[in-house]
Amino acid sequence: MASSNTSTAAGSGAIYGIGIFGAWFYYWQAADGLWEHLYAIFQGLFWPAYMVYAALKALGA
C-alpha cells in the first residue's frame, strides 16, 4: 500500500495562499499610483522570491 502525502501538500498550499493575501495587503498599502498598484499584484503572487531576495540583501550576500 502506497503512502500518500497530500495533507502536507494541502497545508503548504494553504500557507502560500494566505501569504499571497498578506503580501497583497502589504504591497497595496505601500503603492502609490496605478502602475505601482499593478506591480503590487505581481509582487503578491511572487512574494517568496521577494522575501528571499530581501533576506539575502540583509545578510550582505
C-alpha positions in Angstrom: 0.0 0.0 0.0 1.5 3.3 -1.1 1.6 6.2 1.4 0.2 9.5 0.1 1.4 12.8 1.5 -1.5 15.0 0.2 -2.1 16.6 3.6 1.4 18.1 3.6 0.9 19.5 0.1 -2.5 20.9 1.0 -1.1 22.6 4.2 1.7 24.2 2.3 -0.7 25.4 -0.4 -2.9 27.0 2.2 0.1 28.8 3.8 1.2 30.1 0.4 -2.4 31.3 -0.3 -2.6 33.1 3.0 0.8 34.6 2.2 -0.4 35.9 -1.1 -3.3 37.8 0.6 -0.9 39.2 3.2 1.6 40.2 0.6 -1.1 41.9 -1.5 -2.3 43.8 1.6 1.3 44.9 2.4 2.4 45.9 -1.1 -1.0 47.5 -1.9 -0.7 49.9 1.1 2.9 50.8 0.0 1.9 51.5 -3.6 1.2 55.0 -4.9 -0.3 55.3 -8.3 -1.7 52.9 -11.0 1.5 51.2 -12.1 2.7 50.6 -8.5 -0.7 49.0 -7.7 -0.4 46.8 -10.7 3.2 45.9 -9.7 1.8 45.2 -6.2 -0.4 42.4 -7.6 2.6 40.9 -9.3 4.7 41.1 -6.1 1.9 39.4 -4.2 2.0 36.4 -6.5 5.7 36.0 -6.2 6.2 37.1 -2.5 8.6 34.2 -1.6 11.1 35.4 -4.2 11.0 38.9 -2.8 11.3 37.6 0.7 14.4 35.5 -0.1 15.9 38.5 -2.0 15.4 40.8 0.9 16.9 38.2 3.3 20.0 37.8 1.2 20.4 41.5 0.8 20.2 42.0 4.6 22.9 39.3 5.0 25.1 41.1 2.6 25.2 38.3 0.1 
